[in-house]
Amino acid sequence: MDITSVLLIASIALASAAFILRPFLFGRMDMKEMNKSVENPNREHLRSSLLAEKERILSAIQELDFDQALQKIPEDQYPVQRAEMMEKAAGILKQLDDLEVNQNSSGSSVAPGQKYTTGDYDEVEALIAKHRIEGKRKINEFCPHCGKPITDKDKYCPKCGKPILNTRTQ
């Protein structure tokens, strides 16, 4: 055999051995990184579920306010139900704050373990107001061509693409 072929075979064998032994030599560093990546999805799942619950409660508060405006709820029960929902919303906001404080170790407006006071409901009230503004852009009509629901702002149907005639102002 030629010396170059022996060197080529030896270098391929050495590269293969290094590739195979790499997990055993550097496995501990990879396990630490793997644990960090496993913690993040769990934390993100918790954060996502808390955000979804926050949106659900804000919608429920908005519906309660609407029902009270239509006088579907007795006057004595409305403040009690709204206070309970506000308490739940404040608790979820506290959990979100605690999660963010633990995640990036930066300070927040409320320290972990500190209780929310009635003044902290301003944030919940601001979110409810934002929700109301977004809720005004509800589905009002249907496309005259295909029947798909459209909003006030739509100039073209999102399904069929045909222009919506401005019959609302006529």
DSSP file (Angstrom, degrees, kcal/mol; ACC not computed):
  #  RESIDUE AA STRUCTURE BP1 BP2  ACC     N-H-->O    O-->H-N    N-H-->O    O-->H-N    TCO  KAPPA ALPHA  PHI   PSI    X-CA   Y-CA   Z-CA
    1    1 A M              0   0    0      0, 0.0     2,-0.2     0, 0.0     0, 0.0   0.000 360.0 360.0 360.0 150.5    0.0    0.0    0.0
    2    2 A D     >  -     0   0    0      1,-0.1     4,-1.6     4,-0.0     5,-0.1  -0.487 360.0-122.8 -80.1 150.5    1.0    3.5   -0.7
    3    3 A I  H  > S+     0   0    0      1,-0.2     4,-2.2     2,-0.2     5,-0.2   0.823 110.2  55.9 -66.2 -32.8    1.8    5.9    2.2
    4    4 A T  H  > S+     0   0    0      2,-0.2     4,-2.3     1,-0.2    -1,-0.2   0.878 106.1  49.6 -69.4 -36.8   -0.8    8.4    1.1
    5    5 A S  H  > S+     0   0    0      2,-0.2     4,-2.4     1,-0.2    -1,-0.2   0.883 110.4  50.8 -69.5 -35.6   -3.6    5.8    1.2
    6    6 A V  H  X S+     0   0    0     -4,-1.6     4,-2.4     2,-0.2    -2,-0.2   0.921 112.0  47.2 -65.3 -43.8   -2.5    4.8    4.7
    7    7 A L  H  X S+     0   0    0     -4,-2.2     4,-2.4     2,-0.2    -2,-0.2   0.886 112.0  50.6 -64.9 -38.5   -2.6    8.4    5.8
    8    8 A L  H  X S+     0   0    0     -4,-2.3     4,-2.1     2,-0.2    -2,-0.2   0.922 112.2  46.1 -64.2 -45.4   -6.0    8.9    4.2
    9    9 A I  H  X S+     0   0    0     -4,-2.4     4,-2.2     1,-0.2    -2,-0.2   0.896 113.4  50.0 -64.9 -40.5   -7.4    5.8    6.0
   10   10 A A  H  X S+     0   0    0     -4,-2.4     4,-2.4     2,-0.2    -2,-0.2   0.898 110.7  48.9 -65.9 -40.5   -5.9    6.9    9.3
   11   11 A S  H  X S+     0   0    0     -4,-2.4     4,-2.3     2,-0.2    -2,-0.2   0.884 111.9  48.8 -69.0 -37.0   -7.3   10.4    9.0
   12   12 A I  H  X S+     0   0    0     -4,-2.1     4,-2.3     2,-0.2    -2,-0.2   0.904 112.5  48.6 -66.3 -40.8  -10.8    9.1    8.2
   13   13 A A  H  X S+     0   0    0     -4,-2.2     4,-2.4     2,-0.2    -2,-0.2   0.900 112.2  48.8 -64.9 -41.3  -10.6    6.6   11.1
   14   14 A L  H  X S+     0   0    0     -4,-2.4     4,-2.3     2,-0.2    -2,-0.2   0.905 112.2  48.0 -66.1 -42.1   -9.5    9.4   13.5
   15   15 A A  H  X S+     0   0    0     -4,-2.3     4,-2.1     2,-0.2    -2,-0.2   0.891 112.5  49.4 -65.2 -40.0  -12.3   11.8   12.3
   16   16 A S  H  X S+     0   0    0     -4,-2.3     4,-2.3     2,-0.2    -2,-0.2   0.911 111.2  49.2 -64.9 -42.8  -14.9    9.0   12.7
   17   17 A A  H  X S+     0   0    0     -4,-2.4     4,-2.6     1,-0.2    -2,-0.2   0.905 111.1  49.7 -64.4 -41.0  -13.6    8.2   16.2
   18   18 A A  H  X S+     0   0    0     -4,-2.3     4,-1.2     1,-0.2    -1,-0.2   0.900 111.5  49.2 -64.0 -40.1  -13.8   11.9   17.2
   19   19 A F  H  < S+     0   0    0     -4,-2.1    -2,-0.2     1,-0.2    -1,-0.2   0.896 114.8  44.2 -65.5 -40.4  -17.3   12.1   15.8
   20   20 A I  H  < S+     0   0    0     -4,-2.3     4,-0.3     1,-0.2    -2,-0.2   0.877 116.6  45.1 -72.9 -38.1  -18.4    9.0   17.7
   21   21 A L  H  X S+     0   0    0     -4,-2.6     4,-2.1     1,-0.2     3,-0.4   0.600  88.9  90.1 -83.1 -11.6  -16.7   10.0   21.0
   22   22 A R  H  X S+     0   0    0     -4,-1.2     4,-2.6     1,-0.2    -1,-0.2   0.890  85.3  49.9 -55.2 -46.2  -17.9   13.6   21.0
   23   23 A P  H  4 S+     0   0    0      0, 0.0     4,-0.5     0, 0.0    -1,-0.2   0.858 112.3  48.8 -63.0 -32.0  -21.1   13.0   22.9
   24   24 A F  H  4 S+     0   0    0     -3,-0.4    -2,-0.2    -4,-0.3     4,-0.2   0.862 116.0  42.1 -74.7 -34.7  -19.2   11.1   25.6
   25   25 A L  H  < S+     0   0    0     -4,-2.1     3,-0.2     1,-0.2    -1,-0.2   0.862 130.3  24.8 -79.8 -37.0  -16.5   13.7   26.0
   26   26 A F  S  X S+     0   0    0     -4,-2.6     4,-1.5    -5,-0.2     3,-0.2   0.091  86.9 114.0-115.2  21.6  -18.8   16.8   25.9
   27   27 A G  H  > S+     0   0    0     -4,-0.5     4,-2.1     1,-0.2     5,-0.1   0.823  70.5  59.0 -65.0 -34.1  -22.0   15.2   27.1
   28   28 A R  H  > S+     0   0    0      1,-0.2     4,-1.7     2,-0.2    -1,-0.2   0.902 105.8  47.7 -66.9 -40.1  -22.3   17.1   30.3
   29   29 A M  H  > S+     0   0    0     -3,-0.2     4,-1.9     1,-0.2    -1,-0.2   0.905 112.1  50.5 -65.8 -39.6  -22.3   20.5   28.7
   30   30 A D  H  X S+     0   0    0     -4,-1.5     4,-2.3     1,-0.2    -2,-0.2   0.865 106.8  54.6 -66.2 -35.7  -25.0   19.3   26.2
   31   31 A M  H  X S+     0   0    0     -4,-2.1     4,-2.4     2,-0.2    -1,-0.2   0.887 107.1  50.8 -66.5 -38.3  -27.1   17.9   29.1
   32   32 A K  H  X S+     0   0    0     -4,-1.7     4,-1.9     2,-0.2    -1,-0.2   0.926 112.6  46.0 -64.0 -43.4  -27.1   21.3   30.8
   33   33 A E  H  X S+     0   0    0     -4,-1.9     4,-2.0     1,-0.2    -2,-0.2   0.870 111.2  53.0 -65.6 -35.5  -28.1   23.0   27.6
   34   34 A M  H  X S+     0   0    0     -4,-2.3     4,-1.7     2,-0.2    -2,-0.2   0.895 106.9  51.7 -67.4 -39.4  -30.8   20.4   27.1
   35   35 A N  H  X S+     0   0    0     -4,-2.4     4,-2.1     1,-0.2    -1,-0.2   0.895 109.0  51.2 -63.5 -39.3  -32.2   21.0   30.6
   36   36 A K  H  X S+     0   0    0     -4,-1.9     4,-1.9     1,-0.2    -1,-0.2   0.916 110.4  48.2 -63.2 -41.4  -32.4   24.7   29.8
   37   37 A S  H  < S+     0   0    0     -4,-2.0    -1,-0.2     1,-0.2    -2,-0.2   0.787 110.4  52.1 -71.1 -25.7  -34.3   24.0   26.6
   38   38 A V  H  X S+     0   0    0     -4,-1.7     4,-1.2     2,-0.2    -1,-0.2   0.862 108.6  50.5 -75.6 -35.9  -36.7   21.7   28.4
   39   39 A E  H  X S+     0   0    0     -4,-2.1     4,-2.3     1,-0.2     5,-0.2   0.886 103.9  60.0 -68.1 -38.1  -37.5   24.3   31.1
   40   40 A N  H  X S+     0   0    0     -4,-1.9     4,-3.0     1,-0.2     5,-0.2   0.916 102.5  48.8 -60.2 -47.7  -38.2   27.0   28.5
   41   41 A P  H  > S+     0   0    0      0, 0.0     4,-2.5     0, 0.0    -1,-0.2   0.896 112.2  50.0 -61.7 -36.5  -41.1   25.2   26.7
   42   42 A N  H  X S+     0   0    0     -4,-1.2     4,-2.2     2,-0.2    -2,-0.2   0.923 113.7  45.3 -64.7 -42.1  -42.8   24.4   30.1
   43   43 A R  H  X S+     0   0    0     -4,-2.3     4,-2.6     2,-0.2    -1,-0.2   0.905 113.7  49.2 -66.7 -41.7  -42.4   28.1   31.1
   44   44 A E  H  X S+     0   0    0     -4,-3.0     4,-2.7     2,-0.2    -2,-0.2   0.874 110.0  51.7 -66.2 -36.4  -43.7   29.2   27.7
   45   45 A H  H  X S+     0   0    0     -4,-2.5     4,-2.5    -5,-0.2    -2,-0.2   0.924 111.4  47.1 -65.2 -43.1  -46.6   26.8   27.9
   46   46 A L  H  X S+     0   0    0     -4,-2.2     4,-2.4     2,-0.2    -2,-0.2   0.924 113.4  48.4 -63.0 -44.3  -47.5   28.2   31.4
   47   47 A R  H  X S+     0   0    0     -4,-2.6     4,-2.5     1,-0.2    -2,-0.2   0.917 111.6  50.0 -62.2 -43.4  -47.2   31.8   30.1
   48   48 A S  H  X S+     0   0    0     -4,-2.7     4,-2.2     1,-0.2    -1,-0.2   0.907 111.3  47.9 -62.5 -42.5  -49.4   31.0   27.1
   49   49 A S  H  X S+     0   0    0     -4,-2.5     4,-2.3     2,-0.2    -1,-0.2   0.878 111.5  50.8 -67.9 -36.0  -52.1   29.4   29.2
   50   50 A L  H  X S+     0   0    0     -4,-2.4     4,-2.4     2,-0.2    -2,-0.2   0.900 110.1  49.7 -67.3 -39.5  -52.0   32.4   31.6
   51   51 A L  H  X S+     0   0    0     -4,-2.5     4,-2.3     2,-0.2    -2,-0.2   0.901 111.3  49.1 -64.8 -39.7  -52.4   34.8   28.7
   52   52 A A  H  X S+     0   0    0     -4,-2.2     4,-2.2     2,-0.2    -2,-0.2   0.906 111.5  49.1 -65.2 -41.0  -55.3   32.8   27.3
   53   53 A E  H  X S+     0   0    0     -4,-2.3     4,-2.5     2,-0.2    -2,-0.2   0.887 109.2  53.3 -65.6 -38.4  -56.9   32.7   30.7
   54   54 A K  H  X S+     0   0    0     -4,-2.4     4,-2.6     1,-0.2    -2,-0.2   0.932 110.0  47.3 -61.0 -46.1  -56.4   36.5   31.0
   55   55 A E  H  X S+     0   0    0     -4,-2.3     4,-2.2     1,-0.2    -2,-0.2   0.890 111.3  52.0 -62.8 -39.1  -58.1   37.1   27.7
   56   56 A R  H  X S+     0   0    0     -4,-2.2     4,-2.1     2,-0.2    -2,-0.2   0.921 111.8  45.4 -63.4 -44.1  -61.0   34.8   28.7
   57   57 A I  H  X S+     0   0    0     -4,-2.5     4,-2.6     2,-0.2     5,-0.2   0.896 111.1  52.8 -69.0 -39.4  -61.5   36.7   32.0
   58   58 A L  H  X S+     0   0    0     -4,-2.6     4,-2.2     1,-0.2    -1,-0.2   0.902 110.5  48.2 -62.3 -39.0  -61.3   40.1   30.3
   59   59 A S  H  X S+     0   0    0     -4,-2.2     4,-2.5     2,-0.2    -1,-0.2   0.896 110.6  51.5 -65.5 -39.4  -64.0   38.9   27.8
   60   60 A A  H  X S+     0   0    0     -4,-2.1     4,-2.4     2,-0.2    -2,-0.2   0.894 109.9  48.9 -65.2 -39.5  -66.1   37.6   30.7
   61   61 A I  H  X S+     0   0    0     -4,-2.6     4,-2.6     2,-0.2    -1,-0.2   0.913 111.4  50.2 -65.2 -41.5  -65.9   41.0   32.5
   62   62 A Q  H  X S+     0   0    0     -4,-2.2     4,-2.2     1,-0.2    -2,-0.2   0.912 111.7  47.5 -63.1 -42.1  -66.8   42.8   29.2
   63   63 A E  H  X S+     0   0    0     -4,-2.5     4,-2.9     2,-0.2    -1,-0.2   0.889 110.5  52.6 -65.5 -39.0  -69.8   40.5   28.8
   64   64 A L  H  X S+     0   0    0     -4,-2.4     4,-2.3     2,-0.2    -2,-0.2   0.920 109.8  48.4 -62.6 -43.4  -70.8   41.0   32.4
   65   65 A D  H  X S+     0   0    0     -4,-2.6     4,-2.1     2,-0.2    -2,-0.2   0.906 112.7  48.7 -62.2 -41.1  -70.7   44.8   31.9
   66   66 A F  H  X S+     0   0    0     -4,-2.2     4,-1.7     2,-0.2    -2,-0.2   0.921 111.1  49.3 -64.9 -44.0  -72.7   44.5   28.7
   67   67 A D  H  <>S+     0   0    0     -4,-2.9     5,-3.0     1,-0.2     6,-0.6   0.872 110.8  50.8 -63.3 -36.4  -75.3   42.3   30.5
   68   68 A Q  H ><5S+     0   0    0     -4,-2.3     3,-1.2     3,-0.2    -1,-0.2   0.886 107.1  53.4 -68.7 -37.4  -75.5   44.8   33.3
   69   69 A A  H 3<5S+     0   0    0     -4,-2.1    -1,-0.2     1,-0.3    -2,-0.2   0.847 110.3  47.4 -65.3 -31.9  -76.1   47.6   30.8
   70   70 A L  T 3<5S-     0   0    0     -4,-1.7    -1,-0.3    -5,-0.1    -2,-0.2   0.405 115.9-120.8 -86.1   2.8  -78.9   45.6   29.3
   71   71 A Q  T < 5S+     0   0    0     -3,-1.2    -3,-0.2    -5,-0.1    -2,-0.1   0.835  73.0 132.4  59.9  38.1  -80.2   45.0   32.9
   72   72 A K      < +     0   0    0     -5,-3.0    -4,-0.2    -6,-0.1    -5,-0.1   0.659  62.1  61.2 -85.1 -18.5  -80.0   41.2   32.6
   73   73 A I  S    S-     0   0    0     -6,-0.6     5,-0.1    -9,-0.1    -2,-0.1  -0.900  95.3-108.1-111.8 135.7  -78.2   41.0   35.9
   74   74 A P    >>  -     0   0    0      0, 0.0     4,-1.5     0, 0.0     3,-0.8  -0.307  28.8-120.2 -59.8 146.0  -79.8   42.1   39.2
   75   75 A E  T 34 S+     0   0    0      1,-0.2    -7,-0.0     2,-0.2    -2,-0.0   0.802 110.5  52.6 -59.5 -32.9  -78.2   45.3   40.6
   76   76 A D  T 34 S+     0   0    0      1,-0.2     4,-0.5     2,-0.1    -1,-0.2   0.757 110.3  46.9 -78.6 -23.0  -77.1   43.7   43.8
   77   77 A Q  T <> S+     0   0    0     -3,-0.8     4,-2.5     2,-0.1     5,-0.2   0.748  96.1  73.2 -88.5 -25.1  -75.3   40.8   42.1
   78   78 A Y  H  X S+     0   0    0     -4,-1.5     4,-2.6     1,-0.2     5,-0.2   0.927  96.3  46.4 -59.5 -50.2  -73.4   42.8   39.5
   79   79 A P  H  > S+     0   0    0      0, 0.0     4,-2.2     0, 0.0    -1,-0.2   0.878 114.0  49.7 -62.9 -34.6  -70.8   44.4   41.9
   80   80 A V  H  > S+     0   0    0     -4,-0.5     4,-2.1     2,-0.2    -2,-0.2   0.939 113.4  44.6 -67.7 -47.1  -70.1   41.1   43.6
   81   81 A Q  H  X S+     0   0    0     -4,-2.5     4,-2.2     1,-0.2    -1,-0.2   0.900 114.3  49.4 -65.1 -40.1  -69.6   39.2   40.3
   82   82 A R  H  X S+     0   0    0     -4,-2.6     4,-2.6    -5,-0.2    -1,-0.2   0.901 109.6  51.5 -66.8 -39.7  -67.4   41.9   38.9
   83   83 A A  H  X S+     0   0    0     -4,-2.2     4,-2.2    -5,-0.2    -1,-0.2   0.899 109.4  50.8 -63.8 -39.6  -65.3   42.1   42.0
   84   84 A E  H  X S+     0   0    0     -4,-2.1     4,-2.1     2,-0.2    -1,-0.2   0.925 112.4  46.0 -62.5 -44.2  -64.7   38.3   41.8
   85   85 A M  H  X S+     0   0    0     -4,-2.2     4,-2.6     1,-0.2    -2,-0.2   0.889 111.5  51.7 -66.8 -38.4  -63.7   38.5   38.2
   86   86 A M  H  X S+     0   0    0     -4,-2.6     4,-2.6     2,-0.2    -1,-0.2   0.887 108.5  52.2 -64.4 -37.5  -61.4   41.4   38.9
   87   87 A E  H  X S+     0   0    0     -4,-2.2     4,-2.0     2,-0.2    -2,-0.2   0.906 110.4  47.7 -64.3 -42.2  -59.8   39.4   41.7
   88   88 A K  H  X S+     0   0    0     -4,-2.1     4,-2.2     2,-0.2    -2,-0.2   0.924 112.3  49.4 -63.7 -43.9  -59.2   36.5   39.3
   89   89 A A  H  X S+     0   0    0     -4,-2.6     4,-2.4     1,-0.2    -2,-0.2   0.902 110.6  49.9 -63.2 -40.9  -57.8   38.9   36.6
   90   90 A A  H  X S+     0   0    0     -4,-2.6     4,-2.1     1,-0.2    -1,-0.2   0.881 109.5  52.3 -65.5 -37.0  -55.4   40.5   39.2
   91   91 A G  H  X S+     0   0    0     -4,-2.0     4,-2.2     2,-0.2    -2,-0.2   0.892 109.9  48.0 -64.9 -39.4  -54.3   37.0   40.3
   92   92 A I  H  X S+     0   0    0     -4,-2.2     4,-2.5     2,-0.2    -2,-0.2   0.908 110.5  51.2 -68.3 -41.0  -53.5   36.0   36.8
   93   93 A L  H  X S+     0   0    0     -4,-2.4     4,-2.4     1,-0.2    -2,-0.2   0.886 109.5  51.6 -61.6 -37.3  -51.6   39.3   36.2
   94   94 A K  H  X S+     0   0    0     -4,-2.1     4,-2.8     2,-0.2    -2,-0.2   0.915 109.3  49.2 -64.9 -42.8  -49.6   38.6   39.4
   95   95 A Q  H  X S+     0   0    0     -4,-2.2     4,-2.4     2,-0.2    -2,-0.2   0.903 111.1  49.8 -63.6 -40.4  -48.7   35.1   38.1
   96   96 A L  H  X S+     0   0    0     -4,-2.5     4,-2.3     2,-0.2    -2,-0.2   0.914 111.6  48.6 -63.8 -42.1  -47.6   36.6   34.8
   97   97 A D  H  X S+     0   0    0     -4,-2.4     4,-2.6     2,-0.2    -2,-0.2   0.925 111.9  49.0 -62.6 -44.4  -45.5   39.1   36.6
   98   98 A D  H  X S+     0   0    0     -4,-2.8     4,-2.5     1,-0.2    -2,-0.2   0.898 110.9  50.9 -61.5 -40.6  -43.9   36.5   38.8
   99   99 A L  H  X S+     0   0    0     -4,-2.4     4,-1.8     1,-0.2    -1,-0.2   0.910 112.4  45.5 -64.4 -42.5  -43.2   34.3   35.8
  100  100 A E  H  X S+     0   0    0     -4,-2.3     4,-2.4     2,-0.2     6,-0.4   0.867 111.7  52.2 -70.0 -35.7  -41.5   37.2   34.0
  101  101 A V  H  X S+     0   0    0     -4,-2.6     4,-1.5     1,-0.2    -2,-0.2   0.921 113.0  44.8 -65.1 -42.7  -39.5   38.2   37.1
  102  102 A N  H  < S+     0   0    0     -4,-2.5    -2,-0.2    -5,-0.2    -1,-0.2   0.835 114.1  51.5 -68.6 -31.8  -38.3   34.6   37.5
  103  103 A Q  H  < S+     0   0    0     -4,-1.8    -2,-0.2    -5,-0.2    -1,-0.2   0.945 129.0  12.8 -74.4 -49.2  -37.5   34.3   33.8
  104  104 A N  H  < S-     0   0    0     -4,-2.4    -2,-0.2     2,-0.2    -1,-0.2   0.333  90.7-130.1-115.7   8.7  -35.4   37.4   33.2
  105  105 A S     <  +     0   0    0     -4,-1.5     2,-0.3    -5,-0.3    -4,-0.2   0.747  61.0 135.9  52.1  30.3  -34.6   38.5   36.8
  106  106 A S        -     0   0    0     -6,-0.4    -1,-0.2    -5,-0.1    -2,-0.2  -0.801  59.3-101.4-104.8 152.9  -35.7   42.1   36.2
  107  107 A G        -     0   0    0     -2,-0.3     2,-0.3    -3,-0.1    -1,-0.1  -0.287  35.7-163.8 -70.3 154.4  -37.9   44.0   38.6
  108  108 A S        -     0   0    0      2,-0.0    -1,-0.0     1,-0.0     3,-0.0  -0.782  38.5 -95.7-129.1 177.2  -41.6   44.5   38.0
  109  109 A S  S    S+     0   0    0     -2,-0.3     2,-0.5     1,-0.2    -2,-0.0   0.781 115.4  41.4 -66.8 -25.5  -44.2   46.9   39.4
  110  110 A V  S    S-     0   0    0    -16,-0.1    -1,-0.2     6,-0.0     3,-0.1  -0.987  86.7-132.8-125.2 124.8  -45.2   44.2   41.9
  111  111 A A    >   -     0   0    0     -2,-0.5     3,-1.9     1,-0.1   -13,-0.1  -0.364  40.4 -84.9 -71.9 154.0  -42.6   42.1   43.7
  112  112 A P  T 3  S+     0   0    0      0, 0.0    -1,-0.1     0, 0.0     3,-0.1  -0.355 116.8  17.9 -59.9 134.6  -43.1   38.3   43.9
  113  113 A G  T 3  S+     0   0    0      1,-0.3     2,-0.3   -19,-0.1    -2,-0.1   0.197  94.2 124.1  89.7 -16.9  -45.4   37.5   46.8
  114  114 A Q    <   -     0   0    0     -3,-1.9    -1,-0.3   -20,-0.1     2,-0.2  -0.579  61.4-122.7 -78.5 139.2  -46.7   41.0   47.2
  115  115 A K        -     0   0    0     -2,-0.3     2,-0.3    -3,-0.1    -4,-0.1  -0.493  20.3-113.7 -83.2 150.6  -50.5   41.2   47.0
  116  116 A Y        -     0   0    0     -2,-0.2     2,-0.2   -29,-0.1    -1,-0.1  -0.591  30.5-151.7 -77.8 142.5  -52.4   43.4   44.5
  117  117 A T    >   -     0   0    0     -2,-0.3     3,-1.4     1,-0.0     4,-0.2  -0.554  34.2 -95.0-105.5 176.8  -54.3   46.2   45.9
  118  118 A T  G >  S+     0   0    0      1,-0.3     3,-1.3    -2,-0.2     4,-0.1   0.784 122.8  63.8 -65.6 -24.8  -57.4   47.9   44.6
  119  119 A G  G >  S+     0   0    0      1,-0.3     3,-1.2     2,-0.1    -1,-0.3   0.747  91.2  66.0 -68.0 -22.8  -55.2   50.5   42.8
  120  120 A D  G X> S+     0   0    0     -3,-1.4     3,-0.8     1,-0.3     4,-0.6   0.533  79.0  81.8 -77.1  -5.3  -53.7   47.7   40.7
  121  121 A Y  H <> S+     0   0    0     -3,-1.3     4,-2.9     1,-0.2    -1,-0.3   0.635  70.4  82.0 -72.6 -11.9  -57.0   47.2   39.0
  122  122 A D  H <> S+     0   0    0     -3,-1.2     4,-2.4     1,-0.2    -1,-0.2   0.887  89.1  51.8 -59.6 -38.0  -56.2   50.1   36.8
  123  123 A E  H <> S+     0   0    0     -3,-0.8     4,-2.0     2,-0.2    -1,-0.2   0.904 110.9  47.0 -64.7 -40.8  -54.2   47.8   34.6
  124  124 A V  H  X S+     0   0    0     -4,-0.6     4,-2.2     2,-0.2    -2,-0.2   0.912 111.6  51.1 -66.0 -42.1  -57.1   45.4   34.4
  125  125 A E  H  X S+     0   0    0     -4,-2.9     4,-2.4     1,-0.2    -2,-0.2   0.885 108.7  51.8 -63.1 -38.4  -59.5   48.3   33.6
  126  126 A A  H  X S+     0   0    0     -4,-2.4     4,-2.2     2,-0.2    -1,-0.2   0.896 109.8  49.4 -64.9 -39.6  -57.1   49.5   30.8
  127  127 A L  H  X S+     0   0    0     -4,-2.0     4,-2.3     2,-0.2    -2,-0.2   0.878 109.9  51.3 -66.3 -36.9  -57.1   46.0   29.3
  128  128 A I  H  X S+     0   0    0     -4,-2.2     4,-2.3     2,-0.2    -2,-0.2   0.915 109.6  49.8 -65.4 -42.0  -60.9   45.9   29.4
  129  129 A A  H  X S+     0   0    0     -4,-2.4     4,-2.1     2,-0.2    -2,-0.2   0.909 110.9  49.5 -62.7 -41.1  -61.0   49.3   27.6
  130  130 A K  H  X S+     0   0    0     -4,-2.2     4,-2.3     1,-0.2    -1,-0.2   0.906 110.0  51.6 -62.9 -40.6  -58.6   48.0   25.0
  131  131 A H  H  X S+     0   0    0     -4,-2.3     4,-2.2     1,-0.2    -2,-0.2   0.886 108.1  52.0 -63.1 -39.6  -60.8   44.9   24.6
  132  132 A R  H  X S+     0   0    0     -4,-2.3     4,-1.0     2,-0.2    -1,-0.2   0.908 108.7  50.0 -64.1 -42.1  -63.9   47.0   24.2
  133  133 A I  H >< S+     0   0    0     -4,-2.1     3,-0.7     1,-0.2     4,-0.5   0.926 113.1  45.9 -63.3 -43.8  -62.2   49.1   21.4
  134  134 A E  H >< S+     0   0    0     -4,-2.3     3,-1.0     1,-0.2    -1,-0.2   0.851 108.2  58.5 -65.7 -33.3  -61.2   45.9   19.6
  135  135 A G  H 3< S+     0   0    0     -4,-2.2     3,-0.3     1,-0.2    -1,-0.2   0.703  90.5  70.4 -70.6 -19.5  -64.7   44.5   20.1
  136  136 A K  T << S+     0   0    0     -4,-1.0     2,-1.4    -3,-0.7    -1,-0.2   0.771  85.0  70.4 -68.9 -23.2  -66.3   47.4   18.3
  137  137 A R  S <  S+     0   0    0     -3,-1.0    -1,-0.3    -4,-0.5     2,-0.1  -0.396  78.0 144.5 -89.4  59.0  -64.8   46.0   15.1
  138  138 A K        -     0   0    0     -2,-1.4    14,-0.6    -3,-0.3     2,-0.5  -0.376  62.4 -79.5 -91.2 171.9  -67.2   43.1   15.1
  139  139 A I  E     +A  151   0A   0      1,-0.2    12,-0.2    12,-0.2    -1,-0.1  -0.615  52.8 163.6 -74.5 122.3  -68.8   41.3   12.2
  140  140 A N  E     +     0   0A   0     10,-1.2     2,-0.2    -2,-0.5    -1,-0.2   0.711  57.2  13.9-110.4 -31.3  -71.8   43.4   11.1
  141  141 A E  E     -A  150   0A   0      9,-1.4     9,-2.4     7,-0.0     2,-0.3  -0.733  65.2-118.8-137.8-178.3  -72.6   42.1    7.7
  142  142 A F  E     -A  149   0A   0      7,-0.3     6,-0.1    -2,-0.2    15,-0.0  -0.945  39.4 -94.7-127.7 150.5  -72.1   39.3    5.2
  143  143 A C     >  -     0   0    0      5,-2.8     4,-1.3    -2,-0.3    21,-0.1  -0.427  26.7-143.8 -62.7 130.5  -70.7   39.4    1.8
  144  144 A P  T  4 S+     0   0    0      0, 0.0    -1,-0.2     0, 0.0    20,-0.0   0.688  97.0  47.3 -70.4 -15.5  -73.5   39.7   -0.8
  145  145 A H  T  4 S+     0   0    0      3,-0.1    -2,-0.0    17,-0.1    19,-0.0   0.900 132.5   5.5 -91.4 -47.7  -71.6   37.4   -3.2
  146  146 A C  T  4 S-     0   0    0      2,-0.1    -1,-0.0     0, 0.0     0, 0.0   0.596  89.8-119.9-117.7 -14.9  -70.4   34.5   -1.0
  147  147 A G     <  +     0   0    0     -4,-1.3     3,-0.1     1,-0.3     0, 0.0   0.502  58.6 147.9  89.1   3.1  -72.1   35.0    2.4
  148  148 A K        -     0   0    0     -6,-0.1    -5,-2.8     1,-0.1    -1,-0.3  -0.493  56.8-101.5 -71.0 140.7  -68.8   35.1    4.3
  149  149 A P  E     -A  142   0A   0      0, 0.0     2,-0.3     0, 0.0    -7,-0.3  -0.367  44.8-173.3 -62.8 140.2  -68.9   37.4    7.4
  150  150 A I  E     -A  141   0A   0     -9,-2.4    -9,-1.4     7,-0.1   -10,-1.2  -0.896  14.7-131.3-130.2 161.3  -67.3   40.8    6.9
  151  151 A T  E >   -A  139   0A   0     -2,-0.3     3,-0.7   -12,-0.2   -12,-0.2  -0.523  33.0 -99.5-105.2 176.5  -66.5   43.8    9.2
  152  152 A D  T 3  S+     0   0    0    -14,-0.6    16,-0.1     1,-0.2   -13,-0.1   0.836 120.6  52.6 -63.3 -33.7  -67.1   47.5    8.8
  153  153 A K  T 3  S+     0   0    0      2,-0.0    -1,-0.2   -16,-0.0     2,-0.2   0.626  82.5 109.9 -82.0 -13.8  -63.5   48.1    7.6
  154  154 A D    <   +     0   0    0     -3,-0.7     3,-0.1     1,-0.2    -4,-0.0  -0.443  35.0 174.2 -69.9 129.9  -63.5   45.5    4.9
  155  155 A K  S    S+     0   0    0      1,-0.3     9,-3.2    -2,-0.2     2,-0.3   0.642  75.1  33.4-100.9 -25.1  -63.4   46.9    1.3
  156  156 A Y  B    S-B  163   0B   0      7,-0.3    -1,-0.3   -13,-0.0     6,-0.1  -0.960  94.9-101.4-129.7 148.4  -63.0   43.5   -0.3
  157  157 A C     >  -     0   0    0      5,-2.4     4,-1.2    -2,-0.3    -7,-0.1  -0.497  23.4-142.7 -67.7 131.5  -64.4   40.1    0.8
  158  158 A P  T  4 S+     0   0    0      0, 0.0    -1,-0.1     0, 0.0    -8,-0.1   0.719  97.1  39.5 -69.0 -18.7  -61.7   38.0    2.6
  159  159 A K  T  4 S+     0   0    0      3,-0.1    -2,-0.0   -11,-0.1    -3,-0.0   0.912 131.0  18.0 -94.9 -55.4  -63.0   34.8    1.0
  160  160 A C  T  4 S-     0   0    0      2,-0.1    -1,-0.0   -12,-0.0     0, 0.0   0.683  89.2-134.6 -95.8 -17.7  -64.0   35.6   -2.6
  161  161 A G     <  +     0   0    0     -4,-1.2     3,-0.1     1,-0.3    -1,-0.0   0.485  53.8 141.7  81.9   2.4  -62.1   38.9   -3.0
  162  162 A K        -     0   0    0      1,-0.1    -5,-2.4    -6,-0.1    -1,-0.3  -0.496  60.0 -97.4 -78.3 148.6  -64.9   40.8   -4.6
  163  163 A P  B     -B  156   0B   0      0, 0.0     2,-0.6     0, 0.0    -7,-0.3  -0.361  31.5-129.8 -67.3 142.6  -65.4   44.4   -3.7
  164  164 A I        -     0   0    0     -9,-3.2     2,-0.2    -3,-0.1   -21,-0.0  -0.826  20.3-131.5 -92.7 121.8  -67.9   45.2   -1.0
  165  165 A L        -     0   0    0     -2,-0.6     2,-2.3     1,-0.1     3,-0.2  -0.536  22.9-116.6 -72.1 138.5  -70.3   47.9   -2.1
  166  166 A N        +     0   0    0     -2,-0.2     3,-0.4     1,-0.2     4,-0.2  -0.486  58.3 147.9 -79.8  76.7  -70.6   50.6    0.5
  167  167 A T        +     0   0    0     -2,-2.3     3,-0.3     1,-0.2    -1,-0.2   0.530  55.2  79.7 -86.1  -7.3  -74.3   50.1    1.2
  168  168 A R  S    S+     0   0    0      1,-0.2    -1,-0.2    -3,-0.2    -2,-0.1   0.841  95.2  43.5 -70.6 -32.1  -73.9   51.0    4.9
  169  169 A T              0   0    0     -3,-0.4    -1,-0.2     1,-0.2    -2,-0.1   0.598 360.0 360.0 -90.4  -9.6  -73.8   54.7    4.2
  170  170 A Q              0   0    0     -3,-0.3    -1,-0.2    -4,-0.2    -2,-0.1   0.471 360.0 360.0 -82.8 360.0  -76.8   54.7    1.7
